[in-house]
Amino acid sequence: MIRYTLKCDRDHIFESWFQSADAFDKLAKAGMVACAECGSSSVEKSLMAPAVTTDRPLSAPKDPREAALAKMREEVEKNSEYVGLSFAKEARAMHAGDTPERSIYGEAKPEEAKALIEEGVPVLPLPFKPRKQAN
């Protein structure tokens, strides 16, 4: 796997992973690599620095959107209970009044999430994976 910093024709910069350099080239040539912000398929590799690992903690994100997502994750983790794959069951039980209401987050299969929404259970997708499952 290889991670590239990419830039679209509207100067949006984003990152994406590819199986190989050849895979990126083929996908880009076919117009199948799109900007994460505007959807433009006019994307090229941008200048990037090699990744260096250290024992120091990671610095704060420089992009304000990344900082906002990091803050959101922190608030969710601090103020909610992680219920893992039991999310749909727990959300449904709270909605039915079978268990006390509390802030929870976890994981649900797409069909489980769709069923919750159809049943009127107030749920929202989070824009990040729980740390317990993130690599």
N, C-alpha and C positions, 0 to 999 in steps of 0.2 A: 504494500500500500504506500501511496505517496500523497502528501498534502501540498496543494498549491495555493498560493495567494493569487487571486484572480481579480481582474478589473474589466468592467464593461465599458461600452462606448459612451456612457454617461458619467464616467469616473467613479462609479460605486466600487468599493473594494470589499471582497469577501473571500472566504476560504472554502475549499472543498477537497475531499479525499477521492483518489482514483486508484484503480487496481495497479496501474503502471503509467509511465510516461506515454507509451503508445496508446493506452486506453483513453487518456485525456485527448490526445491528438485526434483519434478517430471520432470520439463523441463531439468534440468541438467542431470538427469539419462537417459533421452531420447536423450541426445546429442543435445538439441535444444538451449543451451546457448553457444554463441560463443564469442571469444575475439574480441573486437571492432577494434583492430589493425591488428592482423594476421589471424583471422578467426578460430583459434584452438577451438575445442569443449571440450578440456580437461581443464575445468574451475572449480575453487573452491572458496569458500568464503575466503576473506582475513581478517586480523585483522583490525578492524575499531573502531573509537571512536564515541561516541554518539554525535548527533547534538545538539549544544547549541546556542540559539539565544541571541543576545545582541543588544543594540542600536547603537553600533559602526559600522562603515562601514566595509564591507567585505575586507579582506586583498587581496593583489594581488595574482593571481593564481601562484602556485609553479611549475606546469608543463609548460614547454616552449610552448607546443602546445596550452594549454589553454590561456596563456598570448598572443600568436599570434592571437587567435580567438577573445579575448577581445579587442585587439588593432584594429583588422579588423572591429569589430562591432562599435567601437568608431568612426573610420574614416568614415564608411558608414553613420552612424547617423548624424555626423557632416557635411558631404559634400553632402548629398543626401536628396531628399524630399520623405517622406513616403506617398505613394498614396494608401495604403491599398489594398482592393479587386479590385480597378480600375487599377491594374498594367498592365494587358494584354491590356486593352483599351488605356492606356496612352503610353505604349511602341509601340504599333501598330501605333498610331497617330504620334508619333515622327518619326518613321521609314518612314512613308508615307510623312512626311514634313508638316502635317496638324497642328502641334504644335511645338514650339521651342524646340530644344534638350536641355536636362538637365539631371543631375544624379537623378535617381529615384530608389526606392526599394519598395517592397510591397509583395502581396500574389497573387498567381494564382493557379487554380486547375491544376492537372497534364495534363488534356487534353488541357487546355488553353496554358500551357507552351510548350507542344509538338507542337501545332499549330503555336506558335510564332517561334519556331526553324525551322519548315518546311517552313515558309514564309520568312526565312532569317533574322528575327529580331534578332539583337545581344543581347542575354540575358544569364545570368548565375544564377544558384541557389546559394543562400547564405547558409553557414553552421550553421545558427542560425535562430531562430524565431524572428520576430520583437518584441521589448519590449511591444508594445501595446497589443500583444496577448499572451505573455509569462506569466505563472503563477508565 
